[in-house]
């Protein structure tokens, strides 16, 4: 009988099919998807003992080592593949990636060029070289390499997005916009290009054009949360509060049975407060999970109280907002110093002191987000990455508790630091 577990789920019994490499590799991929990398490595090691020249197994073992940040071990597997099969096109690409992640630029560059010798039209090799040049602060060389990639595949959205990122960092915003516009024309359903172009248009005071880009995308992808989130944000920036309310309400209407979208709730509350829909705004705020968001929630409660003229309640909320914000203690000290200089430290004049500090902290956060956006990450993607990192951190903690992790490469050891 096939293998089984107490829960009744079918599990491939690899011991019964020792010669079926494809099935065993599917089983290994399942282990890796579940984060059971040590078990996957044990299985692969057993397979290599039976078939030491199998390059597929060696490359998958290399992938497992890369996921564990065991870069020396990954490089050893890849180099073995290149010895067995010098014409293998994947191995030098992976070696370049190991060098890039491990802080060994010479190793990375050598192997990316080797990949190009095997396939002069390899887009992944050119993208890897561009990333290496970016890492080394050589933007002109990165642009030159990406130009070669565009000649090979003019319609590639990924290549043009990377080119746009570098151009933005170089201050060449018009050229970056041209790259993204071409990419979107060639790939009208590409979500990442749409979002990146909309962000850039907003940054260059062309928010109306950005809204048009997003609206056109939503006609093709009705209800897409990432598009609606960006559309709502641009409408807020344009003070189209009713339009922002509609976008964020549509997002939240699709959140049934899902984890609540805190960013959409906060943005919706802001749009409602601006329209003096204060009861609705407070109802939304009451449903926000305040973990790590207390400062933002209290700021909006303060805005709602201020809109009603309830100065003392607004001040209490603003104080709480600063208390829960990074850098808020210093900001509170500045507020107190400024209040001491007022003849009558109360009323709207005092609230303005809090708002000034809260706005300054918000602008600092936005500047940080903008820097990350230049790397091709939208705010919603950043949030996804944060959540993924938290899950990975939890998984690593579980692995560590089970005694795993022995033998990992340490920073500065061998040819590579940790990736």
C-alpha positions as CSV (number, residue, x, y, z in Angstrom):
1,X,0.0,0.0,0.0
2,X,1.2,3.6,-0.5
3,X,2.5,5.3,2.6
4,X,0.0,7.0,4.9
5,X,-0.1,9.0,8.1
6,X,-2.6,8.9,11.0
7,X,-4.5,11.8,9.5
8,X,-5.3,9.7,6.4
9,X,-3.4,11.8,3.9
10,X,-1.5,10.0,1.2
11,X,2.3,10.3,1.5
12,X,4.6,8.8,-1.1
13,X,6.5,5.9,0.3
14,X,9.8,6.6,-1.3
15,X,11.4,3.4,0.1
16,X,9.1,1.4,-2.2
17,X,10.2,3.3,-5.4
18,X,14.0,3.7,-5.0
19,X,14.5,3.8,-8.8
20,X,11.8,6.4,-9.5
21,X,13.8,9.5,-9.3
22,X,11.0,11.8,-10.5
23,X,8.7,10.7,-7.7
24,X,11.4,11.0,-5.0
25,X,12.2,14.5,-6.2
26,X,8.5,15.5,-6.1
27,X,8.5,14.2,-2.5
28,X,11.6,16.3,-1.7
29,X,10.0,19.4,-3.2
30,X,7.0,18.8,-1.0
31,X,9.3,18.6,2.1
32,X,11.0,21.9,1.0
33,X,7.7,23.6,0.5
34,X,6.7,22.7,4.0
35,X,10.0,24.0,5.4
36,X,11.3,20.6,6.2
37,X,14.6,21.3,4.6
38,X,16.7,19.0,6.8
39,X,14.6,16.1,5.9
40,X,14.8,17.0,2.2
41,X,18.6,17.2,2.5
42,X,18.8,13.8,4.1
43,X,16.6,12.3,1.3
44,X,18.7,14.0,-1.4
45,X,22.0,12.8,0.2
46,X,20.7,9.2,0.1
47,X,19.8,9.6,-3.5
48,X,23.2,10.9,-4.4
49,X,24.9,7.9,-2.7
50,X,22.9,5.7,-5.1
51,X,23.5,8.0,-8.1
52,X,26.5,10.3,-7.5
53,X,26.6,11.6,-11.1
54,X,22.9,12.8,-11.2
55,X,23.1,16.5,-11.8
56,X,19.4,17.0,-11.1
57,X,19.8,15.7,-7.6
58,X,23.0,17.7,-7.0
59,X,21.3,20.9,-8.1
60,X,18.3,20.3,-5.9
61,X,20.6,19.7,-3.0
62,X,22.3,23.0,-3.8
63,X,19.0,24.7,-3.7
64,X,18.3,23.3,-0.3
65,X,21.6,24.5,1.0
66,X,20.9,28.0,-0.4
67,X,17.6,28.0,1.4
68,X,19.5,27.2,4.6
69,X,22.1,29.9,3.8
70,X,24.7,27.1,3.6
71,X,26.5,28.8,0.8
72,X,29.8,26.9,0.9
73,X,27.9,23.6,0.6
74,X,25.7,24.9,-2.2
75,X,28.8,26.0,-4.1
76,X,30.4,22.6,-3.7
77,X,27.3,20.9,-5.2
78,X,27.1,23.3,-8.1
79,X,30.8,23.0,-8.9
80,X,30.5,19.3,-8.9
81,X,27.7,19.6,-11.4
82,X,29.9,21.8,-13.6
83,X,32.6,19.2,-13.5
84,X,30.2,16.4,-14.5
85,X,28.4,18.4,-17.2
86,X,30.4,21.5,-18.3
87,X,27.5,22.5,-20.6
88,X,24.9,22.6,-17.9
89,X,23.3,26.1,-18.3
90,X,21.7,26.2,-14.9
91,X,24.7,25.5,-12.7
92,X,26.7,28.7,-13.5
93,X,23.6,30.8,-13.0
94,X,23.2,29.3,-9.5
95,X,26.9,29.7,-8.8
96,X,26.5,33.4,-9.7
97,X,23.6,33.7,-7.3
98,X,25.6,32.1,-4.5
99,X,28.4,34.6,-5.1
100,X,26.0,37.5,-5.1
101,X,24.3,36.4,-1.9
102,X,27.5,35.4,-0.2
103,X,29.4,38.7,-0.8
104,X,31.9,37.2,-3.3
105,X,31.6,39.5,-6.3
106,X,34.5,37.9,-8.2
107,X,32.9,34.4,-7.9
108,X,29.5,35.8,-9.0
109,X,30.9,37.7,-12.0
110,X,33.0,34.8,-13.2
111,X,30.0,32.4,-13.2
112,X,27.5,34.9,-14.7
113,X,29.9,35.4,-17.6
114,X,30.3,31.6,-17.8
115,X,26.5,31.3,-18.1
116,X,26.6,33.9,-20.9
117,X,29.3,31.9,-22.7
118,X,27.0,28.9,-22.7
119,X,24.0,31.1,-23.7
120,X,24.7,34.6,-24.8
121,X,21.0,35.4,-24.7
122,X,20.5,34.4,-21.1
123,X,18.3,37.0,-19.5
124,X,18.8,35.6,-16.0
125,X,22.6,35.9,-16.4
126,X,22.3,39.5,-17.5
127,X,19.9,40.3,-14.7
128,X,22.3,38.7,-12.2
129,X,25.2,40.8,-13.6
130,X,23.0,43.9,-13.3
131,X,22.2,43.0,-9.7
132,X,25.9,42.5,-9.0
133,X,26.8,45.9,-10.5
134,X,24.0,47.5,-8.4
135,X,25.4,45.8,-5.3
136,X,28.8,47.3,-6.1
137,X,27.4,50.8,-6.7
138,X,28.2,50.7,-10.4
139,X,24.8,51.9,-11.9
140,X,26.2,52.8,-15.3
141,X,27.4,49.3,-15.8
142,X,24.1,47.9,-14.6
143,X,22.3,50.0,-17.1
144,X,24.6,48.9,-19.9
145,X,23.9,45.2,-19.0
146,X,20.2,45.7,-18.8
147,X,20.3,47.5,-22.2
148,X,21.8,44.3,-23.6
149,X,18.9,42.4,-22.0
150,X,16.4,44.7,-23.6
151,X,17.9,44.2,-27.0
152,X,17.4,40.4,-26.5
153,X,13.9,40.7,-25.1
154,X,12.4,44.2,-25.7
155,X,9.1,43.3,-24.2
156,X,10.4,41.9,-20.9
157,X,8.5,43.7,-18.1
158,X,11.0,42.4,-15.5
159,X,14.0,43.8,-17.3
160,X,12.4,47.2,-17.8
161,X,11.2,47.4,-14.2
162,X,14.8,46.7,-13.0
163,X,16.1,49.4,-15.4
164,X,13.4,51.8,-14.2
165,X,14.5,51.2,-10.6
166,X,18.1,52.1,-11.3
167,X,17.1,55.2,-13.4
168,X,14.9,56.4,-10.5
169,X,17.9,56.2,-8.1
170,X,19.9,58.1,-10.7
171,X,17.3,60.8,-10.8
172,X,16.4,60.0,-14.4
173,X,12.6,60.0,-13.7
174,X,11.4,60.7,-17.3
175,X,13.6,57.8,-18.6
176,X,12.3,55.5,-15.9
177,X,8.7,56.4,-16.8
178,X,9.3,55.7,-20.4
179,X,10.7,52.2,-19.6
180,X,7.6,51.4,-17.4
181,X,5.2,52.8,-20.0
182,X,6.6,50.7,-22.7
183,X,6.6,47.6,-20.5
184,X,3.0,48.2,-19.6
185,X,2.0,48.7,-23.2
186,X,3.6,45.4,-24.1
187,X,2.2,43.7,-20.9
188,X,-1.0,45.4,-20.1
189,X,-2.0,42.8,-17.4
190,X,1.4,43.0,-15.6
191,X,0.4,44.0,-12.0
192,X,3.9,44.9,-10.7
193,X,4.5,47.2,-13.7
194,X,1.2,48.9,-13.2
195,X,1.8,49.5,-9.6
196,X,5.4,50.7,-10.1
197,X,4.3,53.1,-12.9
198,X,1.4,54.5,-10.8
199,X,3.9,55.1,-7.9
200,X,6.3,56.9,-10.2
201,X,3.6,59.0,-11.7
202,X,2.4,60.1,-8.3
203,X,6.0,60.9,-7.3
204,X,6.4,63.2,-10.3
205,X,3.2,65.1,-9.6
206,X,1.2,63.2,-12.2
207,X,-1.2,61.5,-9.8
208,X,-4.1,62.0,-12.2
209,X,-2.3,59.9,-14.8
210,X,-1.5,57.3,-12.2
211,X,-5.2,57.1,-11.3
212,X,-6.0,56.6,-15.0
213,X,-3.4,53.8,-15.2
214,X,-4.9,52.0,-12.2
215,X,-8.5,52.5,-13.3
216,X,-7.6,50.9,-16.7
217,X,-6.0,48.0,-14.9
218,X,-9.0,47.5,-12.7
219,X,-11.2,47.2,-15.7
220,X,-9.2,44.2,-16.6
221,X,-8.8,42.9,-13.1
222,X,-11.9,44.0,-11.2
223,X,-11.6,44.0,-7.4
224,X,-7.8,43.4,-7.3
225,X,-6.8,44.5,-3.8
226,X,-3.3,45.7,-4.7
227,X,-4.7,48.0,-7.4
228,X,-7.5,49.2,-5.2
229,X,-5.1,49.9,-2.4
230,X,-2.9,52.0,-4.6
231,X,-5.9,53.7,-6.2
232,X,-7.3,54.7,-2.8
233,X,-4.0,56.0,-1.7
234,X,-3.7,58.2,-4.8
235,X,-7.2,59.5,-4.4
236,X,-6.4,60.4,-0.7
237,X,-3.4,62.3,-1.9
238,X,-5.6,64.1,-4.4
239,X,-8.2,64.8,-1.6
240,X,-10.8,62.8,-3.5
241,X,-12.0,61.4,-0.2
242,X,-15.2,60.0,-1.6
243,X,-13.3,58.2,-4.3
244,X,-10.8,56.9,-1.7
245,X,-13.7,55.7,0.5
246,X,-15.1,53.7,-2.4
247,X,-11.8,52.0,-3.1
248,X,-11.0,51.0,0.5
249,X,-14.6,50.0,1.1
250,X,-14.4,47.6,-1.9
251,X,-11.2,46.1,-0.4
252,X,-12.8,45.5,2.9
253,X,-15.9,44.1,1.4
254,X,-13.7,41.3,0.0
255,X,-12.1,40.6,3.4
256,X,-14.8,38.3,4.6
257,X,-13.1,35.2,6.0
258,X,-9.6,36.7,5.6
259,X,-7.2,38.5,8.0
260,X,-8.4,42.1,8.3
261,X,-6.6,44.5,6.1
262,X,-5.3,47.0,8.6
263,X,-3.9,49.5,6.1
264,X,-7.2,49.6,4.2
265,X,-9.1,50.2,7.4
266,X,-6.8,53.0,8.5
267,X,-7.0,54.6,5.1
268,X,-10.8,54.3,5.0
269,X,-11.0,55.9,8.5
270,X,-8.9,58.8,7.2
271,X,-11.2,59.3,4.2
272,X,-14.3,59.2,6.4
273,X,-12.8,61.7,8.9
274,X,-12.1,64.1,6.1
275,X,-15.7,63.9,5.1
276,X,-16.9,64.4,8.8
277,X,-18.3,60.8,8.8
278,X,-17.0,60.4,12.3
279,X,-19.2,57.7,13.6
280,X,-18.4,55.5,10.7
281,X,-14.7,56.3,11.1
282,X,-14.7,55.2,14.8
283,X,-16.6,52.1,13.9
284,X,-13.8,51.2,11.4
285,X,-11.0,52.1,13.9
286,X,-12.6,49.9,16.6
287,X,-12.1,46.9,14.3
288,X,-8.4,47.5,13.6
289,X,-6.1,45.0,15.2
290,X,-3.9,47.5,17.1
291,X,-0.9,45.3,17.5
292,X,2.0,47.5,16.2
293,X,-0.6,50.1,15.0
294,X,-1.5,51.8,18.2
295,X,0.2,55.0,17.1
296,X,-1.7,55.2,13.8
297,X,-5.0,54.4,15.4
298,X,-4.6,57.0,18.2
299,X,-3.6,59.6,15.6
300,X,-6.9,59.0,13.7
301,X,-8.9,59.1,16.9
302,X,-7.3,62.4,17.7
303,X,-8.2,63.7,14.2
304,X,-11.8,62.7,14.7
305,X,-12.0,64.5,18.1
306,X,-10.3,67.5,16.7
307,X,-12.9,67.6,13.8
308,X,-15.6,67.8,16.5
309,X,-13.8,70.5,18.5
310,X,-13.1,68.2,21.4
311,X,-9.7,69.6,22.2
312,X,-8.9,67.7,25.4
313,X,-9.9,64.3,23.9
314,X,-7.9,65.1,20.8
315,X,-4.8,66.0,22.8
316,X,-5.0,62.8,24.8
317,X,-5.2,60.8,21.7
318,X,-2.4,62.7,20.0
319,X,-0.2,62.2,23.1
320,X,-1.0,58.4,23.0
321,X,-0.1,58.4,19.3
322,X,3.3,59.8,20.0
323,X,3.9,57.5,22.9
324,X,3.4,54.5,20.6
325,X,5.4,55.9,17.7
326,X,9.1,55.3,17.0
327,X,10.8,58.5,17.9
328,X,7.7,59.7,19.7
329,X,9.3,60.3,23.1
330,X,11.6,62.9,21.6
331,X,8.7,64.4,19.8
332,X,6.7,64.6,23.0
333,X,9.6,66.5,24.6
334,X,9.6,69.0,21.7
335,X,5.8,69.5,22.2
336,X,6.2,70.2,25.9
337,X,9.0,72.7,25.2
338,X,6.8,74.4,22.6
339,X,3.8,74.5,24.9
340,X,5.9,76.2,27.5
341,X,6.5,79.1,25.1
342,X,2.7,79.6,24.5
343,X,0.8,82.3,26.4
344,X,-2.3,80.1,26.5
345,X,-1.2,76.5,26.1
346,X,-4.6,75.0,25.1
347,X,-7.0,74.9,22.2
348,X,-6.2,74.5,18.5
349,X,-2.7,76.1,18.9
350,X,-1.7,73.2,21.1
351,X,-3.2,70.5,18.9
352,X,-1.2,72.0,16.0
353,X,2.0,71.2,17.9
354,X,1.1,67.6,18.1
355,X,0.0,67.4,14.5
356,X,3.3,68.9,13.4
357,X,5.3,66.2,15.2
358,X,3.0,63.4,14.1
359,X,3.2,64.6,10.5
360,X,7.0,64.8,10.7
361,X,7.2,61.2,11.9
362,X,4.8,60.1,9.2
363,X,7.0,61.8,6.5
364,X,10.1,60.0,7.9
365,X,8.3,56.7,7.5
366,X,7.2,57.6,4.0
367,X,10.7,58.5,3.0
368,X,11.8,55.1,4.2
369,X,9.0,53.4,2.2
370,X,10.0,55.4,-0.9
371,X,13.6,54.2,-0.6
372,X,12.3,50.6,-0.5
373,X,9.9,51.3,-3.3
374,X,12.8,52.3,-5.5
375,X,14.0,48.7,-5.1
376,X,10.8,47.6,-6.8
377,X,8.6,47.0,-3.8
378,X,5.2,48.5,-3.4
379,X,3.9,49.1,0.2
380,X,1.6,46.1,-0.1
381,X,4.5,44.0,-1.2
382,X,6.6,45.2,1.7
383,X,3.8,44.2,4.1
384,X,3.7,40.7,2.4
385,X,7.5,40.5,2.8
386,X,7.2,41.4,6.5
387,X,4.6,38.7,7.1
388,X,6.7,36.1,5.2
389,X,9.8,37.0,7.2
390,X,7.8,36.6,10.4
391,X,6.7,33.2,9.3
392,X,10.2,32.2,8.3
393,X,11.5,33.5,11.7
394,X,8.9,31.3,13.5
395,X,9.9,28.3,11.3
396,X,13.6,28.9,12.1
397,X,12.9,29.1,15.8
398,X,11.0,25.7,15.6
399,X,13.9,24.2,13.7
400,X,16.4,25.5,16.2
401,X,14.2,24.1,19.0
402,X,14.4,20.7,17.4
403,X,18.1,20.9,17.3
404,X,18.5,21.7,13.6
405,X,20.9,24.1,11.9
406,X,24.2,22.4,12.7
407,X,27.0,23.0,10.2
408,X,25.7,26.2,8.7
409,X,28.2,28.6,7.2
410,X,29.0,31.5,9.5
411,X,29.5,35.1,8.4
412,X,33.0,35.5,7.0
413,X,33.8,31.8,6.9
414,X,35.1,30.2,3.7
415,X,34.5,32.0,0.4
416,X,31.1,33.3,1.4
417,X,29.4,35.1,4.2
418,X,25.8,34.3,5.0
419,X,23.3,35.4,2.4
